[in-house]
Amino acid sequence: MPYSEQMADQMRADLGLLPDLSEKKMFGGLCFLLNGHMVCGVHKGGAMYRPGKPREAAALAAGADPLSFTGRPMGGMVELDEGSFTDDKVRATLTELSLTNAASLPPKNTG
């Protein structure tokens, strides 16, 4: 089963129309990038966010789980299952933390 288009559409709405925001298929799902840096994305069964290591504890406290594709947590990355993704407040917090992280990084040369 591929990622949920409905979740991808919700994530687009959560992010709004930001300049330098792009989409890229990766990890078997769809990722949203700001200036070439991953902000968040959807994958089979859920959503992932990249708040970065400095904001990871805040993201976990907001209701996210550590992201673990391989059985080992990926530092600075968190995820929501499909049920948790329906919580507007949790999504808004994770989106803000992840946008803050991406904006703190120098733009990647994507050209």
C-alpha positions as CSV (number, residue, x, y, z in Angstrom):
1,M,0.0,0.0,0.0
2,P,1.5,3.4,-1.0
3,Y,1.3,6.5,1.2
4,S,-2.1,8.1,1.8
5,E,-2.9,10.9,-0.7
6,Q,-5.3,12.3,1.9
7,M,-2.5,12.6,4.4
8,A,-0.3,14.2,1.8
9,D,-3.0,16.8,1.0
10,Q,-3.5,17.5,4.8
11,M,0.3,18.0,5.1
12,R,0.2,20.4,2.1
13,A,-2.6,22.4,3.8
14,D,-0.6,22.4,7.1
15,L,2.5,23.8,5.4
16,G,0.7,26.4,3.4
17,L,2.2,28.2,0.4
18,L,5.7,28.8,1.5
19,P,8.3,30.1,-1.0
20,D,11.1,27.5,-1.5
21,L,8.9,24.6,-0.5
22,S,9.1,21.6,-2.7
23,E,8.0,17.9,-2.9
24,K,10.1,14.9,-3.6
25,K,9.3,11.2,-3.6
26,M,11.6,9.4,-1.2
27,F,11.6,6.6,1.4
28,G,8.7,5.0,-0.5
29,G,6.6,8.1,0.3
30,L,6.5,11.8,-0.3
31,C,8.6,14.4,1.4
32,F,8.2,18.1,1.7
33,L,11.4,20.2,1.6
34,L,12.3,23.8,2.5
35,N,15.4,25.1,0.7
36,G,16.3,21.5,0.0
37,H,16.0,20.3,3.6
38,M,13.4,17.8,4.6
39,V,10.6,19.2,6.8
40,C,8.1,16.4,6.9
41,G,6.5,13.7,4.7
42,V,4.1,10.8,4.5
43,H,4.9,7.1,4.1
44,K,3.0,3.9,4.3
45,G,1.1,3.9,7.5
46,G,1.9,7.4,8.8
47,A,3.8,10.6,8.7
48,M,7.3,11.7,9.5
49,Y,8.7,15.0,10.7
50,R,12.2,16.4,11.1
51,P,12.3,18.7,14.0
52,G,16.0,18.2,14.4
53,K,17.9,17.0,17.5
54,P,17.5,20.3,19.4
55,R,13.7,20.1,19.1
56,E,13.3,16.3,19.2
57,A,12.3,16.2,22.9
58,A,9.6,18.9,22.3
59,A,8.3,16.8,19.4
60,L,8.1,13.7,21.5
61,A,6.4,15.6,24.3
62,A,3.8,16.8,21.8
63,G,2.8,13.2,21.0
64,A,5.2,11.9,18.3
65,D,7.2,8.7,18.4
66,P,10.8,8.3,17.4
67,L,11.2,7.5,13.7
68,S,12.7,4.0,13.2
69,F,12.6,2.6,9.7
70,T,15.4,0.1,10.4
71,G,14.7,-0.7,14.1
72,R,17.1,2.0,15.3
73,P,15.8,5.5,16.1
74,M,16.8,8.2,13.6
75,G,18.0,11.2,15.6
76,G,16.1,14.4,15.0
77,M,13.2,12.5,13.3
78,V,9.8,11.6,14.6
79,E,6.6,10.0,13.3
80,L,2.9,9.8,13.8
81,D,0.7,6.9,13.0
82,E,-2.4,7.5,11.0
83,G,-4.6,7.8,14.1
84,S,-2.3,10.4,15.8
85,F,-2.1,12.3,12.5
86,T,-5.7,13.3,12.9
87,D,-4.9,15.5,15.9
88,D,-4.7,19.1,14.5
89,K,-2.7,20.4,17.5
90,V,-0.1,17.7,17.3
91,R,0.4,18.2,13.6
92,A,0.6,22.0,14.0
93,T,3.3,21.6,16.7
94,L,5.4,19.2,14.7
95,T,5.0,21.2,11.5
96,E,6.2,24.4,13.3
97,L,9.2,22.6,15.0
98,S,10.2,21.0,11.6
99,L,9.9,24.3,9.7
100,T,12.0,26.0,12.3
101,N,14.6,23.2,11.9
102,A,14.7,23.5,8.1
103,A,14.9,27.3,8.2
104,S,17.9,27.1,10.5
105,L,19.9,25.2,8.0
106,P,21.8,26.8,5.1
107,P,20.0,26.4,1.7
108,K,21.1,23.4,-0.3
109,N,22.3,23.9,-3.8
110,T,19.5,21.9,-5.6
111,G,20.4,23.2,-9.1
